[in-house]
Amino acid sequence: MYGHTEANIEQTWRTVETVWSETASSEVARAFLLAYRVMGIIIEEQGNNGFLSHGTPHCNVRRDYIDTPTGIRRKHADMFL
């Protein structure tokens, strides 16, 4: 964004503020949920990343959750993470 030079603190902070103001709460919540589910796969595989040879894991966050003004909620109350 700034060529081949390191961005100074003011440039960095402006970018952070822009991203923060344009990112919906639901996007942040979905990112945390996706990380949680991927970590579960890694734990199940005991740290082996062979599952990646089949492509990126689809953890069904979009299928299981809907956006709300303050984040996300489960589509079905009886579902678990």
N, C-alpha and C positions, 0 to 999 in steps of 0.2 A: 504494500500500500504506500509505503514511503520510500520506494526505490531500494537501494542497497545499503541504506543507512539504518542504524538502530533508532527506533522511535523514542522520543524523550518522554518523560513522565506525563507531561500535559497531553501529548498526542495519545498516549496509551490510555490515560484516564478518560478522555473524550470518547474514544472507541468503546471502552468498557461501559460508559454511561449510555451510549447509543444502543449497544447490544442489549443492555439491561432493560432499557425503556421499551424496546421493540420485541422482547421475548415474553410470551404469555406464560402465566403461572402453570398452565396445563403442559406446556412444552418442558418446563423444568421438572415437573412431577413425573412426566413420562420418561424423561432421561434417567431419573433416579430409579424408577421401577424397572426399566430395561437393564440398567447396570446390576440391579439386585437379581434379576432373573438370569442374566448371563453368568453372574458369579455362582448361582446355583448349579448351572451346567458345568462350570469349571470344577466345582467341588465334587459333583457326581462323577466326573471323569478323573478325579484325583489329580488335577493339575495338567492332565494330558490335553493338548489342544488339537488332537486328531479330528474332533468334530468339525473343525474349520475347513477340513478338506471337502466337506459336503456343501460349502457355501456359508454365508452369514446366517447365524441362527435367527429364526423368526420366533420371537417369544410371545407373540399374540397380544401385545399391549394395546394395540388399536382395537382388536376384537373384544377384549375384556373390559375396557374402560372408555368412558365418554368424558369429554371436556366439560368443565364447569367454570364459572367466572373466577373461582379461587383455586383451581387445580383440576383434579380428575376424580371420578368416582366409578365404582364397579357398575357395570351394566346390569349384573344380576347379583342380588344381595347374598346368594348362597355360594358365590365363587370365592376361592382363596387365592393367595399369591402363588 
